[in-house]
Amino acid sequence: MLGTSSSVAGLVVGWFLMQALVNVGINVILATIPDRIPAHRHGLASTVQGLGLPVGAIIGVQVGAFFADSILTGYVVLAILLPIASLVSAWLTRESRATATEVRERRRVLVELRQTFRSLKFRDYRWVFISRAVLYLGFAMVGSLNLYALQSYIELPPGMTAAEGVAIGASLLLPLTVVSTIIAGPLVDKFQHHRMFVLVAGLLAAVSTLITWVWPVWTANLIGGALGGFAMGLYLGVDLALATLVLPAAGDTGRDLGVFHIALTCYARPAAPRWGARSFQVSTRCG
């Protein structure tokens, strides 16, 4: 639908359908962590899950750039890969019905819908949700506006365009995000100080933004971008592990983690200008 649409309305409908259906699968994946993995390994599980974001961004940009001259073909390839990946995931994570970890009472659909956001009444869960929403809002805003900051605010070296600056910055940001994500999970499993990692990630992200604001030059943009990428990875490696500690009640794990995931999907839209000139052109043409 996205590959053949020629109107804004079609793109909006197709994108929302895509988000809704993909997030069904993501919520199931999130629920397997408290269900299938011991509590003392939730940090490592959060790291593995968190790596999907930066690694997927790196691969996705390259695939998008490769199909820049054939948008429909690119969408068709994606439409084939998604169900294949889902089938492989379902096959590799087969469940044993004899070892159910939660016994859940049956409820009517309307009752279930009314209780969807019931978990937000619990103080600890609510604060974890808010912290995730605010951090991802900040990451998405900075990433989306970076191209425009390079165009009109940050002083670039002679001969460098804003699009080239974005591409160079992304090559530094994404690897640091991967590295810090890998580091965070095992460390939080060892020290069991989840809130400390969230606090440090938030402070580093704030500092990374302030660097460019007070020092609007190319060098500062690289330093700020690297620090922001490191902060994002640090948070990705711990946020899901922290969420599993504050789940309100047994039996509603999947639902409550699905609500927790809303904090990411509401704000963390793909920030095309962050990843480079060619990918920015691809994203603009795709809508």
Secondary structure, 3 states (H helix, E strand, C coil): CCCCCCCHHHHHHHHHHHHHHHHHHHHHHHHHHHHHCCHHHHHHHHHHHHCHHHHHHHHHHHHHHHCCCCHHHHHHHHHHHHHHHHHHHHHHCCCCHHHCCCCCCCCCHHHHHHCCCHHHHCHHHHHHHHHHHHHHHHHHHHHHHHHHHHHHCCECCCCCCHHHHHHHHHHHHHHHHHHHHHHHHHHHHHHCCHHHHHHHHHHHHHHHHHHHHHCCEHHHHHHHHHHHHHHHHHHHCCHHHHHHHCCCCCCCHHHHHHHHHHHHHCCCCCCHHHCCHHHHHHHHHHC
